[in-house]
């Protein structure tokens, strides 16, 4: 496995771990996630809760597959991440094109509605996950330099952490809305 694949594994492990914790890690988080799926109309109303459970389960399974040091599991995790992120991008793009205002529950709570930036983010992450899967499939089979692999994984994890707080970081640089008392 090459170092790019280790970096992708670190990135996606953090992204999906934060997503799972954000959706189930506090009281009412999962219900909020379920409620956010309804206006997207991606599945029939009776199946919304089951779809939400499936999303959280697949996100958790991706995390496990990416940390398990077994190349077939890694490849499966990266392929599952690619598919899940591509589905997210398509569903969000459809919602944005219809003008449906839905708060992003990707990583738990957010005040931002789903928008084009979410489509781009998920599309880029899907592309990176697919490239990671290709790197695992075609990469060298020999053992890596563990130090370099750890650095690559940690660098990816830092990027993954930045991805999960990107909305917050962007909001720091937006002009403040005028106060009603001014």
N, C-alpha and C positions, 0 to 999 in steps of 0.2 A: 504494500500500500504506500502511496507517495504522500509527501507532506501536505500537498494541496488537499487531499482527501481528509487528512487529520484536521486541517483548519476548517474545512466545511463541516466535519462532524462536530467540532467545538461550537461553531456558529449555530448550527441547527439544533444541537442539544439545548443550548441556552434559550433560543427562541421558543422551542416547543415546551421546555420546562416552565418558562415564565408564563406561557399561554395556559398550560394546564393549571398551574397554581393560581393564576388570575381568575380562572373559571370555576375553581372548586375550593380555593384556599380560605375563603371567609364566608360567614353566614350570608346567605342570599345571593352569592355570586353566581351559582349555577342557574338559579331562577332568572336572574338578570340576563344571563347568556341565552337561556331558552327564549325569553321574551324578545330579545334582540333578533332572533332568527325569524320570528313570525312575519314581520313586514317584508322580509326578503323573498318570501313565497317560493323558496327553493324546493320545499317538500310540502305535501298536503298537511293541513293543520293537525290531523290526528298523529302524524309521524314526527312532529317538530321535536318533542322531547327525546324520542328515540334517536333522531338525527344528532341532537346535541350530545347525547351520551356517546354516540358513535364517534363524533369529532373528538371529544375528550379522550376516549379510549385509544383512538388511532394516534393522537398526539402523544399520549403516554407511551404507547408501544414504539413509536419512532424514537423517543428518548432512550428507551431501554435498548433498542437495536443499535443505536449509535454509540452507546458506551460499552456494549458487549464486544470484546476483542475477538470477533470471529467474522472474517470477511463476508461470508454469505449473509449473515445477519446485518452487517453494515450496509451492504448493497441493497438488501430488502428495505431497510429503514430509509435509505436515501431515495429509493424508488417510491416508497409510500409517501415520503415528504414531498417529492416532486408532484405526485398526483394530487395530494391534499392541497398543496399551495396553488396549483393550477385551478382546481375546483374553486378555491376561495377567490382567486382573481376573477374567474368567470362570473361567479355569483355576485360579487361586489360590482363588477362592471355592469352587469344587467340591472342591478339596483340603482346605480348612479345614472344610467341612461334613462331609467323610468322616473328619475327625480325623487326616489324614495329616501326620506331622511331617517337614517338608522344610526344610532350611536355605535361606535366601534367597541366591541367587547373582545377584541382579539387577544388582549393581554389583561383582561379584567375590566376595570372601569376606565372610561374615557369620556370627556365632554365633547370630543370631536366626532362629527358624523362621518360615516364611511364616504370616501371620495376617491378621486383619481389617484391620489398619492398611495392609497391602500392597494389599488389595483397594480400600480407600478411596483410597490414594495413586494407584494406576493408574487408577481411575475418574475421579478429579479431573483427572489429567494427560490422559486421553482427552477429557474435556470441554473442557479448555483448548485442546488441539490442534484439536478440532472447531470451537471458536469462532474460533481463529486461521485455520483454513481458510475459514470463512465471512467473516472480515474481509478476507482476501486476495481472495476472490471478489467481494465487494461494495464493497471499499474504493476510494478514489480512485486513478486511474491515473497522475496527475501525479507528478513527482519530489518526494521529501521533502526536508526540511531535513536534510542529512546529519548535522549535529551532534546534532539531536534523535533521529534514527534510531539513531545510535551509542549515545546514552545509554539509549534504550529497549532496545536489544539487550543492552547490558552489564547493565542492571538485571535483565533476564530471565535472563541468564547467572548472575548472583549468586544469584537465586532457584533456578535449576537446580542450582547447586553445593550450596545448602542442602538441597535435596530429596535429593541423593545421599548426604548425611551425616546425614540426619535421625535414623536409628537410633542413630548414635553420639552425637548431641547429646542425645537422649532418655535414653540410658543414663547420661549424666553426672548426671542428676537422680534416678535411681532409688536407693532405699536400698541400701546395700551388703549383700550376704549375710553372715551371721555367719561368722566364721572357725571352723574346726574346732579351733583351738588356744585359743580363748577360753573 
